[in-house]
Amino acid sequence: MLIEIDYRDKRPLYEQISGKLEELILCGVIGAGEALPSVRSLAMDLSINPNTIQKAYDALEQKGMCYSVAGRGRFAAAADEVLPVKKKEFFDELLGVIVKASKVGITEKEITDFIHEEFVKGGNV
């Protein structure tokens, strides 16, 4: 599994894990309907408490990124089903940032120039 824990990160471990799994599902590394690792096996792989993994999986399920099948485990949702929701969340956040920017006097050109520069750099801020 492609999950690494950053102990210097201020986010709780379960958020780091659910965030990485969400990223893997959205970019297709974990395919639709593919089983997620069991709570026990992922806890052993990452050397952390199984309750932390359970909390991460619960958070993923609440976001619609995975679903449970009784007695079989958890499975990844189809990225194309959750991607429109994620895009809407992103654009809602972006709208809030644009409103805030306009209140502090940042122009549309400054915003678009900044976005263009960041895309040219590859989005690595």
N, C-alpha and C positions, 0 to 999 in steps of 0.2 A: 504494500500500500504506500502511496506517495504522500504520507502525512508526516510532517516534522513539527515537533513542539518547540516553541521559542519561549524559554523560561524568563526572558527579559521583556517579553511582550506584556503589556498591562492588562490585556483582555484575559478573562478566565479561560482555563484550558478547554472547557466544553465549547466555548465560542470559537476558539482557534480550530478545533476539530470540525465542528459543524460548518464553519466558513470554508475550510479546505475541501470538505466533502461536497459542499454546494458548488464550489468552483469546478471540481472534477466532474460533477453531474452536468453542469451547464455547458462545459466545453466538450462533453462527449467521451471523456476518458472512462467514466463509468456509464455504461449504456443503459437505455430504458429497460426496465425489468430485470436488470442485473442485481444479484444479491449483494448487499453490503456485508462486510465482514461481521461475524458474530460479535456481540458485545465482549464476550470473554476473550476471543482471539485478538481483537484490536487492542483491548486493555493490556494483554500480555505483550503484544508487539511494541506498544508505546510505553510500557512499564508504568501504567497509571491505573487508578482505581476504576473498576467496571462501572461504578455509579456515575462517573464522569462521562464515560462513553454513552451510557444510557441517557443522560441528560442531553448530550450532543445529538443523539438520534431523535429524541423527543422534540428538540428544537427544529431539526430538519423536517420532521413529519408535520409540525405545526405550520411550517412554511410551504408545505406541499411538495417538498423535494424528494420525499420517499414515502412509502406506505408499508404497513405491516400485514403479514399473512400469518394467522395464528398457527403456531407450531413449526413455521418454516423460516421466519426471520423477517428482515426488512429488505425492501427492494427499491431501486432508484426509479423515480418518476421520469417520464419522457421529457427531455430538455425542451422540446418544442411546445410542450403544454405549459411549462412554467416560465419560459423565456418572455412571453408577452407581459406577464405580471411583473417580472423583474425589470423589464424595460420601462413599464409605466411607473414603477417605484422610482427608478433612476430619473426619469424626466420630471416627476413631481419634486424630487429633491433638487434637481437642477433649476427648476422654476424658482424655488425658494432662494437659491444662491443668486440667481439673476436679480430677483427683487432686492435682496440685500445689497448686491453690488450697485444697483442703480441708486439706492439710498445713500451710499457713501461716495457717489460721484464717479463710479467706474463706467466708462462708455462701452457701447456695443463693440466698437472697433478694438478697444483694449481687451475685451473678453475674447473676441474671435481671434485676435492675434495670439493671445496666450494659449488658447486651445490649439491653434494651428502649430505653434512652437512645440507644445507637448506631444502632439501626434507625430511630428517630425522626429522628435527624440525617442519615439516609441512608447510614449505614455509612462515612462519611468521617471516619476517625480522624485 
